[in-house]
Structures are given as structure tokens and as C-alpha cells.
């Protein structure tokens, strides 16, 4: 459900054999389907409304055989149920989770993503480009990952003091 409580979100993780995975947006009062968005990648990994419910962040991915996963991050402009792509970025890593920054009341243009062993800060620029910066993990063994089997698996913001 969107933060504004106006929209309900559902999606198929993968599409049928000859189709694409889809995102469905419904009105929470009437349950009428407002929109359907087909994604051209093999699977949808994450879908999330921004804090003001005006943008939809979609992470999808494709893996070709034994090659590395390529993730596509797409931000959709979603004012009043209309759909237009704001910006899009493809990166050569698998994204595990994403989260909009809930502490930006006026500028809901920042989010964070995590992969197995890294995290990235993202910002949508005024000219609608996505910029990211990789975060640093602790270097010491007792503060960070113990070995290659340790991975990041979930993401959450903690309320600042």
C-alpha cells in the first residue's frame, strides 16, 4: 500500500513463459485497477512507492546463462495514477533490496540499495539522472564481514536523533 493509502500495489515476480512480469496498481477504495506496468526484464525484485506516493521505484533483473546479473532501477512518475518513466539506470550487479529515504519530507529523491556485499546511495538529479555512490563497509574482521559467505540481506532506515 502506498504511504498516502490511496494505492494498492501487486506484482508478479516473473512473467509467463512468453510474457513479461507486471505491476498492478489499484485504488484502495474501489479496488479498481488504475494501471498495469509490464517490465521487460526477466523478473521484478522490488517495488516501492516513495514517501509522498508520487514515484514508484522498480528494481528488475536479468541473468543470461552463467553471466552476472544485471539490475535495472526505474523510477516512475506516478502522479494521480498516471505512469511515465522519470529515470532509469542499469548496473552490473544484483540488487537485493531498496528503500526510499523516509526522512526527506520535501525532496523525496533519495534512496538506498543493497547487493550481496555493498550498498549504494542514490539521488535523482534536477535533470532526472540517477547518480549513486557506493557506501563503505567496515574493514576490520570483527566489525564487518567475517568471510565471503556473509551477505547483506535486508535494508531499513533508523530514525536519526
N, C-alpha and C positions, 0 to 999 in steps of 0.2 A: 504494500500500500504506500502511496506517496505521502510525504510529510504533511501535505495540505489536506489529506484524507479525501481528495476528490477522485483519485485514480487508483485502480487496482491493476496489478501487473501479473502476468503469467507468461511463461515462455517454454518452448520445447528445447531441450539441451541439444539435440541433434535433429536433423530433418529426416524425412522418409528417404528411401534409397535414391530416388531421382529428384529430391527436392531440397529445400533449404530450411534450416531451423528458423522459427518465427517467434516474435514477441507480440503479445496481445495486450492492449490497454483497454480497460473497461471503466465506465462511470460507476462509482460506488453506490450511488442512489438507485439508478435504474438498471444496473448491470448490463447496459447496452455497450456493445463493442464499439469503441471510438476509433481505434486504429489497429493495424496489423503491420509489422515491420519484418520483412524477410531479410535474413543475414546471409551473405554469400560464402562465409567460411564454413568449415565442417561442423563446428559446434559453438554454442554460446556458453561462456564460462561464468559470466557475471552480468547482472543488470541492476542498476540502481538509480533512483531519482535523486536529483540534487535537493538540498535543504529547502529551496523555495519551490520545488516541484516543476520548475520551468525547463530543466535539462535532464536528459536521460543518458547515463554513461553505460555503454555496452562494451564488454570485452568478449571477443570471439577468437577462435584459434583454428589453425590448420597444421597438420603434420603430414608431410609427404614421405611415405615409407620410413626409412631409418634416419631421415634428416631431422634436424632440430625443429622444434615447434616455433611457428611464427604467430604472434598475437597481434590482433588489430583492436585498438582502442578507438571508439567512435563516440562523440558527444553529439546528441541530437537536440535541436531546439524543439521544445515541446510546449510552447505556449498555447493554452486553450485546446490541447489535444491535437494540434497540427504537428506534422513531422517534417523537419528539414535537417540535413546534416550541418552542424556547426563546424566541426573539425574532426580530423581523422589522422591516426598515426599507426604505423606498423613497426613492430620491434621483433628482433630475432630471439625472443625468449618466451617461455610460457609464464603467463600471469596467473597467480593463484587466487588473488582477491584484490578488490579495490574499495575505496571508501572516500566519499566527499568529505571535505573538512567542515564539520558541523559548527565550528566557532567563527565562521566568517558570515556575519548576518547580512551584509550588503553585497559583498563580492563573492558569490558562490562559484568561484572559478578555479579552485584548487582541490586536488585530490591526491591520494597516495595509492600506489600499487605495490604488491609484493610478488616476488617469484620465489623459487626454492631457497635461494641463498642471498637475496638482495631486496632492497626496497627503493622506490623512486618517488620523489616529489614532483607532481605535475602542476602546471599552471597554463591556463588558456590566456593567450596574449590579446591585447585590444584588436590586433589584425587577424584574430581567430586561428592562430597557430598554437600547437601544443608543444610546450617546452618541458623537459624533465631534467632532473638532477638526481644521480644515484646517491643514496644515503650510505654512511659508513657504519659497518658493523664493528663490534669490539674486536681488537686484535689478540688479546691475551686469551689463552685457552680456558681459564676458569671464568671469564666474563662472557665469552661468546660461544661459538660452535665448538664442540669437542672433537668431532671428526666429520667426514663427508656425508655421513648418514643423517646428521642434524639438518632440519629444514624449517623454514618459516611456513606456517600453515594457516594462520588467521591474522586478522587486522582489526584494530579498534583504536579510536581516539580516546585519550584520557583528558578529562576536563582540567584546563590549566588553573593554577591558583590565582 
